[in-house]
Amino acid sequence: MRHTLGIIKRRLRRVVTVAEAWAMPLLIRALARGVRRHRSPASTTTVVVTPHVSGNNGDVALIEAFVENAPRPLLVVTREVTELPPSSDPDVEVIAVPHLIYGNTLARWRALRVFVRRLRGARSVSLIGADVMDGHYNLSAAVRRAELVRLGAASGIPSRVLGFSWNGTPEPLAARALTSAARAGARLMAREPVSLDRLTALHLDVELVTDLVLAASATDADAAQDLLDGLGITGPYAIVNASGLVGRLTTQAEAYVEAIATLRAHGLEVVLLPHVIRKSGDDLAQLTGIKQRISEDIVLVTEVPPPAVVRSLCGGADLVVSGRMHVGVMSLWAGTPAIILSTQGKVEGLTRVFGVPDLMVSLDHDLRVELPRKVSEALASRDDLARRIADHQTTARQLAHRNFDGL
């Protein structure tokens, strides 16, 4: 019964999404006329719409990277103010508009009025695209995000979708919404070459950048060392993350047990590090299950450290193994080889950017064989991997800063 109700709800949501998508062009034109009529020529505010953090440290890292680099004054539009780290910068304003992307149609249209009022003072509109634009996770939210960028562009405000990935089989309605945003004048910025190729195949004008997080600079070596000291880590170590999302797609515990045994055999202590802690895809639950299968003493971090601490932890590690892309991003940012599990192609593109495609592990292969093998190979060629990463770091960071060109 519960399964049937779930199917009915999903189908109803899709019907509502389709109806909204057909109605939005008229509404966008009307709202855009209002913005143009009331907008001041001296509009100075940089506006950014953030992803819904919901326990995801990668989203926090994305937002922090944008806040660090964006022109002031800056308006951050989010679902919940409490999701974001507090800012002491008086030129950064954070507002919550809960139903701008999520919620029923009526509540969303009310939220749009709030957004439109703030657009009157905007010099630019940016949306953090990440991996939520193709509808793979949430079709309605993907369409609504594209519509916000389309509204900004139709209002005569320079608008863009910042560094994002594109699934190989996107939802057609999401592709249609993104195409409409581009035709209205929005800039599309693909964060790796695989997504660039997929978007170009849709005949869209797309710019190549890299992930926003690669434009960040904050580290916290003291907090990282305090964490390691508290865990009793005294020698060379590896960081290991297991994704709760991957855990829903495939059995991975045995593969991780073998990979950790390989790390230990090479004299490395192992730190199990969660990146996302929430009901849908809980890394901590996955890592706890893996730890329980291992008789040797390995340590588990039970809370998600801030991105600056994660960058320092990864920078001090000999090797990182991750089911989450942004742990891999922060590791490569720090120059540490990172073996990253791939589910949609975005990891393939990321590892190509850094010249280390051999560090990607595809779920198409048997993880019980592939993951330990990749760990063994990476340890044997670590110096070469680190050199290749170092050779590509400058270009990768320059491409990340292109997200901010013209803001």
N, C-alpha and C positions, 0 to 999 in steps of 0.2 A: 504493500500500500504506500509506504513512504517513498519507495523508488518511483512508483507511478506518479505520485504528487510532484516529485522532483522533476520528472520529465515534462509534466504539464506546466509547471512554473517556468522552466527554461523556454518552452515553446511560446508561452505568453510573453515573456520578456523579449523574445526575438520579434514577435508581432509588433510590440510597442516600439522597439528599436527601428523597425522598418518604417512604421507610420511616422515616427519622429523624423527620420532621415528624409522622407518625402516632403514633410512640412517645413523643415528648417530653412531651405533656400529663401522662401518668402519672408520668414521671420528674420533671418540674417540680413537681408536687404533692408528691411524696415529698421532694425536696430542699428545697422551701419550708417544709415542716413541720419539717425539721431546723434550718433557719436560725431560724425563729421560736422553737423550743424553746431554742436556745443563745444567742440574740441578747440582748445587754445593753441595758437601757433607756437606758444612758448612752452608747450608740454615737455616735461623733462624726466618723467619717471620711467625707469626700467621695470617692466612687469614680467614676472615669471610665474607660471602655473606648475606646481610640483606634482610628482606622483604621490599616491597614498602610501605612506611609509609602513604602517601596520607591522612593526617588528622587523622590518627588512633593513639591515645595516647598509646595503648597497644603495638604497634610495636616500638614506641619510648622507652618505658620501657624495652622491650626485648633487644634492641640494647644497651641501657645504661647499663643494667645488664651484658651483655657480655663484653663490653669495661671495666667495672669496674674490672672484674675478670680475663680477659684473659692475658696470658703472652705477654710481649713486646719483640721486636717491633711488632706492630699490623697494619695490612692493612685491612681497612673496605671498601668493595666493595658494592656500592649502586647504585640506579637508578639516584638519584639526590642528590648532596652534600647539597643543601639547605634544604633538609628534616630533617637533623640531627642537634641536638644541637652542637654548636662549642666545640671543645676540645682544651685545652691549653697544653695537653701532647705532647711533641715533638716526642715521640715514637709511636704516633698514626697518621697514614696517612689515609685519606678518599679520595677515588677516585670514580668518577661517570662513570659507563659503562651502558648507558641508554638501550641498546638493548641486553644486555646479557640474559635477561629473557623475555623481551617484545619486540615487533616489528616484522618486516617481516624477512623472512628466510635469505636473503642476508645480511641485517644489523646485524642480530644475529651472522652470521658466522664471520663477521668482528670483532664484539665484542669479540668473542671467542679467536681471535688472541691476543687481548689485555690481556685477562684473562690468556692465556697460558704463555705469557711473564712474568707475575707476579708470576705464579706458579713455575718458575725456582728458585725463592728464598724462597719458602714456606717450613716451617717445618711441617705445618698442614693446612688442609682446613676444615672449619666448615660452615654449612648452618643453619640459624635459621628457623626451620621447622614450629613451631606454628601450625596453622590450614590450611596451604596452600599446603600440600603434596598429598592429596587424590583426587585432581581435582574437588572438590565440588564447589569451587568458580571460578576457572580458570584452565581448563584442560591443555592447552598449557604451562602455567607458571609452573604448578606442574611437568609436564614431564621434562621441561627444567631445573628446579631446581635439580631434581634427576640426570639428566645427568651431571650436573656440579660436583656433589659429586662423581659420577662414574668416571669422568675424573680425578679427584684428586686421587682417589684410584688406578686407572689403571696406573697412573704416578708414583706409588710407594710412594705417600705422604699419611700419616695417615689422613683419611677423615671421617667426621661424619655428620649426620643430628641431630642437637640439639633438645632437648625436643619438641616433636610434637604430635599432636592428629591425629586420623585416623577415618574417617567416617564409619558408619556401612554399607554403600553402596557406596564404593569408585568407581571411574571411572576405568574400567579395564586397560586402557592404563597407568594411573598413577600408578596402582599397579604393572604393568609389569616393568615400569621404575624404581620404587623403588627396586623391586626384583633384577633387573640387577645391580643397584648400590651396593646392599648388597653382591651379588655374586662377584663383583669386589673387595670387601674388605671394603666397607664403614660401619661404625658403625651406627646403628639405635637406637635412644633413645626416648622411649615413655614417655610422660610427665604425664601420669596417668594410672591407672590399666585397665580401660575400653579399652583404645586404645592398651595397651599392649596385652590384650586378643585377640583383633581383628587382630593385626599384627601377633601374634603367630599362629593364625589359618591359616595364609598364609604360614606357615612353614618358617618364617623368624627368624633370631637370633636377638632378641631385648633386650635392657637393659631398666630397669625401672629407670626413673629419675623423677623430677618434673619440673614445669615451670621455665624457666630461671629467671623470675622476682622475684622469691622467693630467689634468690641468691644476690639480690641487698641489699644495706644497707643505701642509701642516703635518708634522710628526710629533710624537711625544715619547722620546726615548726613556725618560725617567719613569713614566707610568708603565711602559712596557717592561722595563727591568724590574720594577716593583712587582708586577704580575708574575714574571718568571721566578723571582725570588720566593714569592708566596707559594708557588707551585713546587718549589724545590728543584728547579731546573738549574743545573750548574755547568753543564757541558754543551757541546754542539747539539742542536735540536732541529726537528722538522715540525712544521705546522700541518695538521691534517683536518680538513673539513669534509663533512658528508652532508649532502643536501637532502632535506626532507622532501623536496619536490621530486628529485631523482628516485628517492625511496618509494614514492608512489607509482613510479613507472617501471621499476625493475628491482630485483633482489640484489643488494649491494654489500651486505654485512660481511659475507665470506670473503669477497674481493678485498675489502678494507683490512680484514684480519691478516690476510696474506701480505698485503702491501706494508702494513705496519711491522710485520715480522721481518720483512726485507729491510726496512729502515733501521730496526733495532740491530739486525745482524751487521749493519755497517757502522754501528757505534753511535747512532743518533737517539737521543731522547725524543719522545713524541708528545706533542701538545695537541689535544683535540679541541678545536675552536669552532663554535657555532657562529653562523653569520645571520641566520633568520630564526627567530623564535616566535612562532604563532601556530594556531590550530591547523591552518592549511599549509603543510610543508614545514614541519618543525625539525630543524637541524639538531637541536639538543636531544630530542628523543632518539634520533638515528644514532648519534654519537654515544649516547648512554647505552644503547643496545650493543654497539660495537665494543665498547669498553668491557661490558659484562662477559663477552666471549673470549677475552684475552686474560690469560693467567698472569702475565707480567704486569708490573706496576707502570701504568701510563697515566697521564694526568688529563683531566677534563675541565675546561673553563665552562662555568655554568651560567655566565652572563655574557652578553655581546659587548666587547669593548668599543669605544668610539673609533671612528675611522683613523684618526691620527695615531692611536695606539696600535691598531692593526697594521698600519704601514710600517711602524717601527718593529713590531714583532716579525713581520715578514722579512724586513730588511736584515734582521739578525739571524734568520733561519738558513740552514744549508739547502733545504728543499721545502716546497709547499705542494700539498696534494689537496685539490679542492673540487667539490661538486658545485660550487657557486662561482659564477664568473667574476664577480667583483672582488672576491678574495684573490683570485688570479690576477686581476687588473692591478690591485695594490701591491702584489708580490712583484710583478713585472715592472711596475713603477719603481720599486726599490732595487731592481736588478737581480732578484732571486728567481731561479727557475721554478716554474709552477706547472704541475701536471693538472689539467683541468678537464673535467667531464663535459661532454658536449651533447646538447639535446636539440638545438634548432639551427645551428650554423653560425651563430654569433661568436662562439668560441673559436671555430675554424678561422673566421676573419680576424679575430684578435691575435691569435698565435701567428698568423701570416704577417700582421703588422710588425711584430717583434722578431720575425725571422726564425721562429721556432715552431713550425707546424707539427713537428714530431712530438710536442708536449700535449697535444690534444688526444683525449680518449673518447671514442665514439661509443654510444650505447648500442650501436648496431653489432658490436663485437661482444664476446663473452667477457664480462668484467672480471670474473674469477681468474681468467688467464691474462687479460690485457692490462689490468691495472698493476699487478705485481711486476709484470714484464716492463712496463713503462717506468716504474720506480727504479728497478734495477738498472735499466739503460740510462736513466737520467743521472743516477749517482755515479755511474761509470764515466759519463761524459759531462760532468757538471761544469768544469772549467770552460769547455767549448760552448756550452749552452749560455753560461754567464757572459762570455765574450760576445756571442751573437746578440743577446739581449741588449748589452751595453751599446753595441753598434747601431741599434735601432731606437734607443731611448729618446734621443734628441728629436728625431723626426716624429715619433709617436706623440711627444709632448707638444711639439709645434702644431701638429694636426689637431690636438685637443683644444689648443688656444684659438683655433679657427672658428670654434663655436661662438666666440665672442666678437669676431670681426664685424665692425659696423654697428655694434650696439650703442 
